[in-house]
């Protein structure tokens, strides 16, 4: 069972329940090509593997390791502007 830790101490209980429900659903019945690996100790730590269609320029690269954290509150336009320099 997933348990909340200090990462969720400031979230309202209904949000924690919603996240738990969604992660549980994705774990038990994931969409095709997606595997979900929740951290049993931290409901905010979810690892996901997504299989692509193949024939992609990066398909032979090794999988990325480590955590990538993004601010989900960032507006789409800011994300686009941030990528313009790449």
C-alpha positions in Angstrom: 0.0 0.0 0.0 1.2 3.5 -0.8 1.8 5.7 2.1 2.2 9.5 2.1 5.3 11.0 3.6 6.6 14.5 4.2 6.4 15.4 0.5 2.6 15.5 0.8 2.1 17.0 4.2 0.8 20.2 2.7 -1.6 18.6 0.2 -5.3 18.4 1.0 -6.5 14.9 1.9 -8.7 14.8 -1.2 -5.7 15.4 -3.5 -3.8 12.6 -1.8 -6.7 10.2 -2.2 -7.1 11.2 -5.9 -3.4 10.6 -6.5 -3.5 7.3 -4.7 -6.5 6.2 -6.7 -5.0 7.2 -10.1 -1.6 5.5 -9.3 -3.4 2.4 -8.1 -5.5 2.3 -11.3 -2.4 2.8 -13.5 -0.5 0.1 -11.7 -3.2 -2.5 -11.9 -4.5 -1.7 -15.4 -1.9 0.3 -17.3 -2.5 1.5 -20.9 -0.7 -0.6 -23.5 3.0 0.1 -23.6 3.1 1.8 -20.2 4.5 0.3 -17.0 4.1 2.0 -13.6 6.4 1.5 -10.6 5.2 3.4 -7.6 7.4 3.8 -4.6 5.7 1.9 -1.7 7.0 4.4 0.8 6.4 7.7 -1.1 3.2 8.3 -3.0 4.9 11.3 -4.8 7.6 9.1 -6.3 6.3 7.2 -9.3 8.6 5.7 -12.0 7.1 5.1 -15.4 8.3 3.3 -18.5 6.7 4.2 -21.8 7.4 2.1 -24.8 7.6 4.1 -28.0 6.5 3.1 -31.5 10.1 2.3 -32.5 12.0 3.7 -35.5 12.8 6.8 -33.5 16.1 8.6 -33.7 16.9 8.0 -30.1 15.6 4.4 -29.8 19.1 2.9 -29.4 20.1 5.2 -26.6 20.3 3.7 -23.1 17.5 4.6 -20.7 17.9 7.7 -18.6 18.6 7.2 -14.9 17.8 9.5 -12.0 15.0 11.7 -11.2 13.8 14.5 -13.4 11.7 17.0 -11.6 9.6 19.5 -13.4 7.4 22.3 -12.1 3.9 21.1 -13.3 2.5 24.6 -12.6 4.7 26.2 -15.3 2.6 27.6 -18.1 2.9 26.0 -21.6 4.2 29.2 -23.2 7.0 29.4 -20.6 8.1 25.9 -21.4 8.2 26.7 -25.1 10.2 29.8 -24.5 12.6 27.9 -22.3 13.2 25.3 -25.1 13.8 28.0 -27.8 17.5 28.1 -26.9 18.0 24.4 -27.4 
